[in-house]
Amino acid sequence: MALLWCTEALPLAVTAFFPLILFPMMSIMEASEVCVEYLKDTNILFIGGLLMAITVEKWNLHKRIALRVLLIIGVRPALLILGFMIVTAFLSMWISNTATTAMMVPIAHAVLEQLHKSPEQKDVEAGSNNMAFELQEPNGTIVTKETPQLGEKGRGSLGQRPLPKLPEENEQKKREHLRFSQGMSLCVCYAASIGGIATLTGTTPNLVLQGQVNSLFPDNPNVVNFASWFGFAFPTVIILLLLSWVWLQILFLGFNFRKNFNCGGKGREQERAAYLIIQNEHKSLGPMSFAEGAVTLLFFLLVALWFTREPGFFKGWGNVAFPNKRGESMVSDGTVAFFIGIILFIVPSEYPTSLLGVPDAQGKLKAPPALLDWNTVNKKMPWNIVFLLGGGFALAKGSEKSGLSKWLGDKLTPLSSIPSPAVAFILSLLVATFTECTSNVATTTLFLPILASMAQAICLNPLYVMLPCTMAASLAFMLPVATPPNAIVFSFGKLKVCDMAKAGFLLNIIGVLTISLAINTWAYPIFKLDQFPSWAHLNTTICHVNGQFNSSVFFP
């Protein structure tokens, strides 16, 4: 299955059905046991989260949010990149990173076209060289020595001396504009991948982690949920996003930060033209409709219910209203997602002026359509990912039942002599490299069961290695084939593979270092990583000395 997932000789979802056939035939698991793994609570959460995402896309709410934020941030070169990264990352937290990228890239190119065309048009009209939208001179300065010489001949007059310089300056501007376009394109696809890390439903590897933890450690007290993951991942995303912005700015705009922020006041006309493009696009959406308002309200309700269900540091509504015998919430994040999802099929998309309905063209009373309909869901729901998730859970369960996971974990016990931060860093780097040429879902599905067994064998909290490796699976920045957002950006042109590889290589290193910082600092109190949990015990005599956790495993 690993070979087929890596080569994609068969569709990923088709390969995911292999356990259904082979496990019963190999006497590993009964068919009824295997089938249960294909629709677990994690799959329900995935489908429920996508119901909201599909509704947001259907009513164009994501585009309204994107344009509004861009109008607030502004269109100066450095701020424009930051604005697109913030918007793309935020949207990618809640809707598909592919859909987010597909929407943001055309907007970015429309703005860039306006910024790049304006100086050239003005050159033709005024008959002089317009230096308004320069990004970076080779020597790091804006004004050249020859500029006063043009003024000596008289403003608006083209003397004999400046004429030979015009093609060189235009060529220089073209190179600068190309670099800026490349930076803008890459900032969108990178922000889409980074933003998806922040929420449990933002990208599929996060859900694979939750499903694997619940499958391999059924006694865990729902330790990976929406609130705990967000508390761990959101600060990581903020840091990684800011560092990515700085790196892309240096790589594509240069070191002259004063110029990148346009502090000199140049380029106002081009900025106004680009701002106008965004403003006109925003105006074309018209006033906010009843449907958009209803979807916004339900979206905030969904997020609030997710955060307060079982936050951990205080009793949530799930613990109080629906507790089990251990006081844990019987309601899961998937239950909440489907509760709001069903409401989307009920709430009308138009304000109900009459209880009897709205008259159609023939004068017959007809109920307004709901916010979401099944045809839309059927077209946009990635059912292949649902089966891929299920196949991963089945594979993990089969590895556990057959003893393969334990065998692999035992073989990795020599790692106990290495400090745990180094183990987490090396494994994260390995996963980040592997995910460049393999599906991130397949990568996490293959690695997580092995890492869990290894952690048990060396008396390490399984989450200490599973959390950073899950995050690292989303660090696919180097190749166009690594992730759909990269492929979308690459298809728009102006990028070479070497451009993406050069920008993505250092970004991968930055990402792994940021994840290592997160797992060794604020992740400790959130997931109690300083102790070996009772729900992960294989042999309590190995990991406990006189009933106490052997802290030398963490701090040798």
KEFIVEX-792340 format. One record per residue (C-alpha): residue number from 1; residue in one letter; x, y, z. Coordinates in pm, whole numbers, plus 50000, padded with zeros to 5 digits. Each point is the difference from the previous one (the first is absolute). Example, Ala and Ser with C-alpha at 12.3 -4.5 7.8 and 13.67 -1.06 7.14 Angstrom:
2
ATOM    nr   rest       x       y       z
ATOM     1      A   51230   49550   50780
ATOM     2      S   50137   50344   49934
This chain:
556
ATOM    nr   rest       x       y       z
ATOM     1      M   50000   50000   50000
ATOM     2      A   50289   50237   50075
ATOM     3      L   50150   49927   49658
ATOM     4      L   49669   50059   49821
ATOM     5      W   49933   50319   50196
ATOM     6      C   50347   50134   49918
ATOM     7      T   49985   49916   49629
ATOM     8      E   49623   50064   49960
ATOM     9      A   49987   49710   49754
ATOM    10      L   49644   49958   50128
ATOM    11      P   49776   50282   50126
ATOM    12      L   50071   50063   50371
ATOM    13      A   49643   49911   50100
ATOM    14      V   50011   49669   49811
ATOM    15      T   50321   49898   50179
ATOM    16      A   49828   50087   50329
ATOM    17      F   49756   49709   49948
ATOM    18      F   50277   49735   50003
ATOM    19      P   49961   49922   50376
ATOM    20      L   49632   49922   49938
ATOM    21      I   50104   49714   49770
ATOM    22      L   50338   49889   50133
ATOM    23      F   49963   50014   50380
ATOM    24      P   49720   49739   50020
ATOM    25      M   50182   49780   49745
ATOM    26      M   50322   50022   50203
ATOM    27      S   49812   49921   50324
ATOM    28      I   50108   50332   50151
ATOM    29      M   49652   50145   50064
ATOM    30      E   49645   49897   49925
ATOM    31      A   49827   50187   49718
ATOM    32      S   49745   50154   50238
ATOM    33      E   50283   50142   50213
ATOM    34      V   50175   50149   49697
ATOM    35      C   49680   50160   49867
ATOM    36      V   49943   50190   50327
ATOM    37      E   50332   50183   49951
ATOM    38      Y   49882   50166   49677
ATOM    39      L   49745   50233   50161
ATOM    40      K   50126   50108   50338
ATOM    41      D   49924   50318   50192
ATOM    42      T   50293   50175   49827
ATOM    43      N   49843   49936   49658
ATOM    44      I   49674   50147   50131
ATOM    45      L   50186   50311   50120
ATOM    46      F   50165   50029   49656
ATOM    47      I   49666   49980   49816
ATOM    48      G   49825   50234   50246
ATOM    49      G   50277   50260   49976
ATOM    50      L   49985   49989   49621
ATOM    51      L   49623   50058   50003
ATOM    52      M   50069   50342   50152
ATOM    53      A   50294   50063   49764
ATOM    54      I   49789   49914   49693
ATOM    55      T   49724   50237   50118
ATOM    56      V   50251   50284   50049
ATOM    57      E   50129   49943   49645
ATOM    58      K   49650   49973   49853
ATOM    59      W   49898   50346   50125
ATOM    60      N   50339   50162   49920
ATOM    61      L   50049   50101   50362
ATOM    62      H   50371   49912   49984
ATOM    63      K   50052   50247   49713
ATOM    64      R   49828   50279   50192
ATOM    65      I   50222   49936   50303
ATOM    66      A   50315   49991   49785
ATOM    67      L   49930   50326   49816
ATOM    68      R   49894   50179   50318
ATOM    69      V   50323   49910   50181
ATOM    70      L   50212   50105   49699
ATOM    71      L   49826   50339   49995
ATOM    72      I   50086   50046   50368
ATOM    73      I   50368   49893   49972
ATOM    74      G   50086   50195   49684
ATOM    75      V   50202   49937   49684
ATOM    76      R   50358   50107   50074
ATOM    77      P   50236   49722   49878
ATOM    78      A   50093   49848   50339
ATOM    79      L   49652   50056   50147
ATOM    80      L   49838   49855   49688
ATOM    81      I   50189   49673   50048
ATOM    82      L   49914   50000   50372
ATOM    83      G   49634   50073   49923
ATOM    84      F   49969   49713   49754
ATOM    85      M   50176   49765   50243
ATOM    86      I   49772   50093   50293
ATOM    87      V   49682   49966   49794
ATOM    88      T   50106   49673   49837
ATOM    89      A   50112   49846   50330
ATOM    90      F   49679   50101   50179
ATOM    91      L   49775   49860   49727
ATOM    92      S   50209   49683   49979
ATOM    93      M   49931   49938   50370
ATOM    94      W   49633   49941   49920
ATOM    95      I   49966   49908   49632
ATOM    96      S   50205   49787   49760
ATOM    97      N   50349   50138   49935
ATOM    98      T   49951   49912   49633
ATOM    99      A   49681   50210   49976
ATOM   100      T   50167   50285   50189
ATOM   101      T   50299   50006   49764
ATOM   102      A   49781   49972   49691
ATOM   103      M   49807   50309   50115
ATOM   104      M   50294   50213   50120
ATOM   105      V   50245   49951   49711
ATOM   106      P   49780   50172   49735
ATOM   107      I   49940   50293   50239
ATOM   108      A   50376   50030   50060
ATOM   109      H   50076   49997   49628
ATOM   110      A   49732   50261   49927
ATOM   111      V   50158   50234   50257
ATOM   112      L   50350   49930   49870
ATOM   113      E   49896   50067   49642
ATOM   114      Q   49872   50340   50101
ATOM   115      L   50313   50081   50195
ATOM   116      H   50227   49894   49715
ATOM   117      K   49810   50148   49708
ATOM   118      S   49953   50348   50141
ATOM   119      P   50364   50116   49983
ATOM   120      E   50036   49879   49643
ATOM   121      Q   49680   50170   49889
ATOM   122      K   50109   50322   50162
ATOM   123      D   50336   49979   49825
ATOM   124      V   49824   49984   49665
ATOM   125      E   49760   50283   50081
ATOM   126      A   50250   50239   50160
ATOM   127      G   50299   49904   49785
ATOM   128      S   50220   49968   50306
ATOM   129      N   50116   49721   50228
ATOM   130      N   49780   49948   50304
ATOM   131      M   50191   49860   50296
ATOM   132      A   49689   49974   50219
ATOM   133      F   49981   49625   50063
ATOM   134      E   50360   49885   50036
ATOM   135      L   50050   49718   50248
ATOM   136      Q   50375   49985   50042
ATOM   137      E   50298   50156   49825
ATOM   138      P   50313   49786   49970
ATOM   139      N   50192   50234   50233
ATOM   140      G   49706   50024   50245
ATOM   141      T   49920   50366   49923
ATOM   142      I   49705   50157   49821
ATOM   143      V   50144   50305   49825
ATOM   144      T   50283   49956   49749
ATOM   145      K   50275   50246   49914
ATOM   146      E   49858   50069   49656
ATOM   147      T   49662   50121   50131
ATOM   148      P   50109   50364   50044
ATOM   149      Q   50145   49999   49647
ATOM   150      L   49649   49948   49863
ATOM   151      G   49880   50298   50202
ATOM   152      E   50283   50217   49859
ATOM   153      K   49863   49951   49651
ATOM   154      G   49657   50107   50123
ATOM   155      R   49706   49810   50140
ATOM   156      G   49798   49813   49735
ATOM   157      S   50281   50048   49748
ATOM   158      L   50193   49700   49871
ATOM   159      G   50357   50101   49921
ATOM   160      Q   50257   49800   49809
ATOM   161      R   50178   49861   50307
ATOM   162      P   49712   49825   50190
ATOM   163      L   49862   49814   49694
ATOM   164      P   50248   49707   50000
ATOM   165      K   49921   49932   50371
ATOM   166      L   49627   49944   49953
ATOM   167      P   50011   49634   49889
ATOM   168      E   50233   49907   50289
ATOM   169      E   49774   50163   50255
ATOM   170      N   49692   49835   49851
ATOM   171      E   50180   49665   50004
ATOM   172      Q   50095   50054   50362
ATOM   173      K   49638   50078   50088
ATOM   174      K   49881   49690   49816
ATOM   175      R   50238   49786   50205
ATOM   176      E   49879   50164   50322
ATOM   177      H   49637   49950   49905
ATOM   178      L   50066   49635   49915
ATOM   179      R   50162   49945   50339
ATOM   180      F   49710   50169   50175
ATOM   181      S   49750   49786   49805
ATOM   182      Q   50187   49685   50099
ATOM   183      G   50000   50106   50365
ATOM   184      M   49628   50076   49993
ATOM   185      S   49918   49664   49842
ATOM   186      L   50209   49805   50248
ATOM   187      C   49867   50193   50300
ATOM   188      V   49646   49883   49916
ATOM   189      C   50077   49627   49969
ATOM   190      Y   50232   49999   50303
ATOM   191      A   49746   50185   50217
ATOM   192      A   49729   49750   49894
ATOM   193      S   50214   49708   50121
ATOM   194      I   50101   50180   50322
ATOM   195      G   49648   50119   50085
ATOM   196      G   49854   49650   49977
ATOM   197      I   50220   49891   50292
ATOM   198      A   49820   50231   50245
ATOM   199      T   49671   49809   50037
ATOM   200      L   49915   49632   50034
ATOM   201      T   49785   50011   49685
ATOM   202      G   50237   50231   49808
ATOM   203      T   50193   49720   49832
ATOM   204      T   49956   49622   49988
ATOM   205      P   50325   49896   50180
ATOM   206      N   49867   50166   50317
ATOM   207      L   49693   49777   49986
ATOM   208      V   50218   49697   49930
ATOM   209      L   50185   50077   50326
ATOM   210      Q   49678   50023   50200
ATOM   211      G   49868   49677   49848
ATOM   212      Q   50327   49811   50056
ATOM   213      V   50027   50115   50362
ATOM   214      N   49641   49893   50071
ATOM   215      S   50049   49669   49816
ATOM   216      L   50339   49904   50147
ATOM   217      F   49924   50130   50350
ATOM   218      P   49626   49950   50058
ATOM   219      D   50032   50086   50371
ATOM   220      N   50129   50354   49936
ATOM   221      P   49766   50272   50134
ATOM   222      N   49945   50163   49657
ATOM   223      V   50337   50168   50042
ATOM   224      V   50013   50130   49639
ATOM   225      N   49689   50211   49940
ATOM   226      F   49924   50325   49824
ATOM   227      A   50087   50226   50296
ATOM   228      S   50323   49825   50105
ATOM   229      W   50129   49980   49642
ATOM   230      F   49921   50367   49935
ATOM   231      G   50180   50107   50319
ATOM   232      F   50309   49812   49884
ATOM   233      A   49990   50072   49625
ATOM   234      F   49875   50359   49972
ATOM   235      P   50306   50169   50162
ATOM   236      T   50221   49777   49784
ATOM   237      V   49818   50115   49687
ATOM   238      I   50033   50370   50098
ATOM   239      I   50377   49968   50050
ATOM   240      L   50049   49795   49683
ATOM   241      L   49787   50240   49796
ATOM   242      L   50199   50305   50114
ATOM   243      L   50336   49829   49938
ATOM   244      S   49881   49888   49655
ATOM   245      W   49896   50358   49921
ATOM   246      V   50343   50134   50099
ATOM   247      W   50178   49731   49796
ATOM   248      L   49789   50057   49686
ATOM   249      Q   50044   50375   50036
ATOM   250      I   50379   49966   50019
ATOM   251      L   50013   49748   49716
ATOM   252      F   49771   50180   49753
ATOM   253      L   49997   50368   50106
ATOM   254      G   50350   50042   50139
ATOM   255      F   50143   50135   50326
ATOM   256      N   49886   50361   49954
ATOM   257      F   49706   49982   50243
ATOM   258      R   49939   50376   49980
ATOM   259      K   49938   49960   49630
ATOM   260      N   49798   49679   50040
ATOM   261      F   49760   50188   50227
ATOM   262      N   50010   50295   49757
ATOM   263      C   50091   50247   50274
ATOM   264      G   50136   50243   49742
ATOM   265      G   49651   50075   49869
ATOM   266      K   50067   49879   49646
ATOM   267      G   49759   49787   49803
ATOM   268      R   49684   50163   50132
ATOM   269      E   49825   49988   49663
ATOM   270      Q   50068   49630   49957
ATOM   271      E   49888   49930   50356
ATOM   272      R   49678   50191   49942
ATOM   273      A   49939   49806   49676
ATOM   274      A   50059   49666   50174
ATOM   275      Y   49785   50106   50297
ATOM   276      L   49726   50094   49753
ATOM   277      I   50011   49651   49847
ATOM   278      I   49939   49841   50342
ATOM   279      Q   49736   50261   50086
ATOM   280      N   49809   49944   49674
ATOM   281      E   50017   49625   50050
ATOM   282      H   49859   50046   50352
ATOM   283      K   49725   50231   49876
ATOM   284      S   49901   49748   49731
ATOM   285      L   49896   49760   50277
ATOM   286      G   49728   50244   50104
ATOM   287      P   49861   50035   50352
ATOM   288      M   50015   49701   50233
ATOM   289      S   49705   49771   49934
ATOM   290      F   49781   49821   50253
ATOM   291      A   50166   49669   49903
ATOM   292      E   50351   50136   50066
ATOM   293      G   49890   50139   50336
ATOM   294      A   49841   49669   50099
ATOM   295      V   50311   49802   49897
ATOM   296      T   50224   50242   50196
ATOM   297      L   49785   49960   50312
ATOM   298      L   50000   49618   49975
ATOM   299      F   50375   49999   49935
ATOM   300      F   50073   50196   50320
ATOM   301      L   49757   49775   50190
ATOM   302      L   50183   49690   49874
ATOM   303      V   50342   50134   50104
ATOM   304      A   49867   50106   50342
ATOM   305      L   49848   49654   50060
ATOM   306      W   50324   49831   49896
ATOM   307      F   50210   50211   50236
ATOM   308      T   49772   49968   50303
ATOM   309      R   49898   49634   49968
ATOM   310      E   50290   49856   50201
ATOM   311      P   50279   50258   50024
ATOM   312      G   50190   49815   50274
ATOM   313      F   50091   50294   50226
ATOM   314      F   49635   50041   50108
ATOM   315      K   49684   49790   49972
ATOM   316      G   49841   50047   49661
ATOM   317      W   49634   49968   49907
ATOM   318      G   50067   49643   49886
ATOM   319      N   50130   49902   50346
ATOM   320      V   49709   50167   50177
ATOM   321      A   49704   49909   49777
ATOM   322      F   50110   49665   49847
ATOM   323      P   50253   49831   50232
ATOM   324      N   50088   49630   49996
ATOM   325      K   50094   49796   50307
ATOM   326      R   50348   50157   50007
ATOM   327      G   49864   50354   49966
ATOM   328      E   50117   50033   49639
ATOM   329      S   49780   50142   49727
ATOM   330      M   49798   49740   49808
ATOM   331      V   49953   50260   49727
ATOM   332      S   50298   50025   49763
ATOM   333      D   50122   50271   49761
ATOM   334      G   49846   49793   49719
ATOM   335      T   49659   50016   50173
ATOM   336      V   50022   50379   50015
ATOM   337      A   50108   50024   49634
ATOM   338      F   49703   49793   49884
ATOM   339      F   49758   50187   50227
ATOM   340      I   50088   50326   49823
ATOM   341      G   50023   49815   49667
ATOM   342      I   49638   49882   50023
ATOM   343      I   49888   50354   50091
ATOM   344      L   50158   50119   49672
ATOM   345      F   49757   49774   49813
ATOM   346      I   49704   50153   50190
ATOM   347      V   50062   50377   50019
ATOM   348      P   49866   50181   49688
ATOM   349      S   50236   50207   49785
ATOM   350      E   49752   50289   49976
ATOM   351      Y   49826   50194   50273
ATOM   352      P   49658   49832   50043
ATOM   353      T   49751   50281   49939
ATOM   354      S   49711   49757   50023
ATOM   355      L   49943   49672   50179
ATOM   356      L   49832   49866   49686
ATOM   357      G   50308   50050   49782
ATOM   358      V   50119   50222   49714
ATOM   359      P   49805   50020   49669
ATOM   360      D   50193   49867   49698
ATOM   361      A   49972   50112   49632
ATOM   362      Q   49664   49824   49962
ATOM   363      G   49864   50159   50316
ATOM   364      K   50011   49674   50198
ATOM   365      L   50120   50016   50357
ATOM   366      K   50337   49833   50043
ATOM   367      A   50235   49972   50295
ATOM   368      P   50335   50180   49948
ATOM   369      P   50297   49764   49954
ATOM   370      A   50202   49905   50307
ATOM   371      L   50352   50126   50068
ATOM   372      L   50134   49661   49887
ATOM   373      D   49862   49730   49770
ATOM   374      W   50113   49642   49944
ATOM   375      N   50091   50049   49632
ATOM   376      T   50260   50261   50098
ATOM   377      V   50136   49774   50275
ATOM   378      N   50020   49703   49764
ATOM   379      K   50199   50201   49743
ATOM   380      K   50245   50164   50240
ATOM   381      M   50049   49737   50273
ATOM   382      P   50337   49821   49956
ATOM   383      W   49868   49649   50070
ATOM   384      N   50338   49852   49905
ATOM   385      I   50156   50161   50310
ATOM   386      V   49730   49844   50221
ATOM   387      F   50099   49653   49873
ATOM   388      L   50370   50087   50021
ATOM   389      L   49959   50093   50366
ATOM   390      G   49813   49673   50063
ATOM   391      G   50267   49794   49825
ATOM   392      G   50266   50161   50217
ATOM   393      F   49810   49917   50319
ATOM   394      A   49948   49641   49881
ATOM   395      L   50372   49966   49920
ATOM   396      A   50097   50134   50343
ATOM   397      K   49761   49763   50177
ATOM   398      G   50131   49705   49795
ATOM   399      S   50360   50094   50087
ATOM   400      E   49904   50004   50367
ATOM   401      K   49805   49671   49992
ATOM   402      S   50273   49813   49811
ATOM   403      G   50275   50126   50229
ATOM   404      L   50183   50182   49718
ATOM   405      S   49985   50338   50178
ATOM   406      K   50147   49853   50319
ATOM   407      W   50276   49824   49804
ATOM   408      L   50094   50323   49818
ATOM   409      G   49990   50193   50325
ATOM   410      D   50231   49753   50171
ATOM   411      K   50249   50033   49715
ATOM   412      L   50011   50374   50064
ATOM   413      T   50076   49974   50374
ATOM   414      P   50367   50109   49946
ATOM   415      L   49855   50349   49952
ATOM   416      S   49944   50014   50378
ATOM   417      S   50367   50100   50038
ATOM   418      I   49941   50313   49790
ATOM   419      P   49851   50311   50169
ATOM   420      S   49628   50021   49925
ATOM   421      P   50016   50351   49837
ATOM   422      A   50254   49861   49752
ATOM   423      V   49775   49700   49928
ATOM   424      A   49702   50227   49931
ATOM   425      F   50209   50230   49777
ATOM   426      I   50151   49714   49793
ATOM   427      L   49663   49830   49951
ATOM   428      S   49833   50330   49903
ATOM   429      L   50274   50066   49744
ATOM   430      L   49957   49647   49862
ATOM   431      V   49622   50042   49962
ATOM   432      A   50039   50349   49846
ATOM   433      T   50238   49853   49740
ATOM   434      F   49779   49697   49933
ATOM   435      T   49685   50210   49951
ATOM   436      E   50161   50193   49710
ATOM   437      C   49948   49703   49771
ATOM   438      T   49710   49819   50171
ATOM   439      S   49645   50090   50100
ATOM   440      N   50002   50161   50345
ATOM   441      V   49708   49776   50103
ATOM   442      A   50189   49687   49893
ATOM   443      T   50314   50125   50179
ATOM   444      T   49826   50048   50335
ATOM   445      T   49804   49676   49959
ATOM   446      L   50323   49803   49953
ATOM   447      F   50216   50173   50260
ATOM   448      L   49770   50060   50299
ATOM   449      P   49935   49636   50106
ATOM   450      I   50374   49927   49985
ATOM   451      L   50083   50314   50199
ATOM   452      A   49738   49914   50262
ATOM   453      S   50152   49653   50051
ATOM   454      M   50350   50146   50015
ATOM   455      A   49894   50251   50265
ATOM   456      Q   49843   49726   50212
ATOM   457      A   50314   49788   49970
ATOM   458      I   50231   50281   50121
ATOM   459      C   49757   50129   50266
ATOM   460      L   49931   50327   49821
ATOM   461      N   49660   50168   49989
ATOM   462      P   49871   49894   49653
ATOM   463      L   49869   50351   49932
ATOM   464      Y   50353   50138   50036
ATOM   465      V   50095   49848   49664
ATOM   466      M   49657   49967   49836
ATOM   467      L   49907   50371   50028
ATOM   468      P   50313   50149   49833
ATOM   469      C   50005   49736   49726
ATOM   470      T   49635   50069   49916
ATOM   471      M   50080   50370   49966
ATOM   472      A   50313   49925   49796
ATOM   473      A   49786   49809   49747
ATOM   474      S   49848   50335   49897
ATOM   475      L   50342   50157   49926
ATOM   476      A   49992   49917   49628
ATOM   477      F   50158   50314   49856
ATOM   478      M   50267   49889   49753
ATOM   479      L   49832   49827   49704
ATOM   480      P   49693   50081   49785
ATOM   481      V   49876   49640   50039
ATOM   482      A   50033   50005   50380
ATOM   483      T   49656   50147   50066
ATOM   484      P   49705   50133   49791
ATOM   485      P   50056   50370   50095
ATOM   486      N   50357   49975   49865
ATOM   487      A   49873   49847   49677
ATOM   488      I   49733   50273   49956
ATOM   489      V   50254   50280   50047
ATOM   490      F   50251   49830   49769
ATOM   491      S   49736   49964   49726
ATOM   492      F   49956   50379   49987
ATOM   493      G   50351   50032   49856
ATOM   494      K   50293   50234   50086
ATOM   495      L   50140   49734   50236
ATOM   496      K   50271   49741   49942
ATOM   497      V   50052   49690   50212
ATOM   498      C   50334   50142   50117
ATOM   499      D   49823   50318   50126
ATOM   500      M   49760   49796   50211
ATOM   501      A   50274   49766   50121
ATOM   502      K   50227   50289   50103
ATOM   503      A   49724   50176   50194
ATOM   504      G   49859   49677   50144
ATOM   505      F   50326   49843   50120
ATOM   506      L   50073   50263   50267
ATOM   507      L   49629   50022   50081
ATOM   508      N   50000   49626   50078
ATOM   509      I   50292   50050   50241
ATOM   510      I   49825   50302   50159
ATOM   511      G   49681   49794   50033
ATOM   512      V   50169   49706   50173
ATOM   513      L   50184   50234   50240
ATOM   514      T   49675   50183   50083
ATOM   515      I   49821   49669   50065
ATOM   516      S   50289   49889   50224
ATOM   517      L   49966   50323   50196
ATOM   518      A   49625   49943   50040
ATOM   519      I   50022   49637   50115
ATOM   520      N   50266   50082   50259
ATOM   521      T   49826   50307   50149
ATOM   522      W   49625   50070   50001
ATOM   523      A   49902   49645   49893
ATOM   524      Y   50118   49865   50338
ATOM   525      P   49720   50143   50220
ATOM   526      I   49731   49948   49731
ATOM   527      F   50066   49627   49948
ATOM   528      K   50188   49925   50328
ATOM   529      L   50304   49881   49809
ATOM   530      D   50215   49991   50317
ATOM   531      Q   49841   49669   50102
ATOM   532      F   49947   49660   49843
ATOM   533      P   49618   49968   49990
ATOM   534      S   49821   49699   50146
ATOM   535      W   49801   49953   49679
ATOM   536      A   50325   49930   49809
ATOM   537      H   50138   49730   50234
ATOM   538      L   50135   49679   49851
ATOM   539      N   50197   49884   50303
ATOM   540      T   49975   50224   50304
ATOM   541      T   50315   49856   50155
ATOM   542      I   50211   50139   49715
ATOM   543      C   49895   50365   50012
ATOM   544      H   49938   50049   50371
ATOM   545      V   50245   49993   50290
ATOM   546      N   49820   49964   50336
ATOM   547      G   49681   50122   49836
ATOM   548      Q   50165   50317   49870
ATOM   549      F   50065   50097   49637
ATOM   550      N   50364   49956   49899
ATOM   551      S   50081   50360   49903
ATOM   552      S   50345   49905   49868
ATOM   553      V   49824   49887   49683
ATOM   554      F   49911   50363   49930
ATOM   555      F   50300   50169   50157
ATOM   556      P   50298   49762   49979
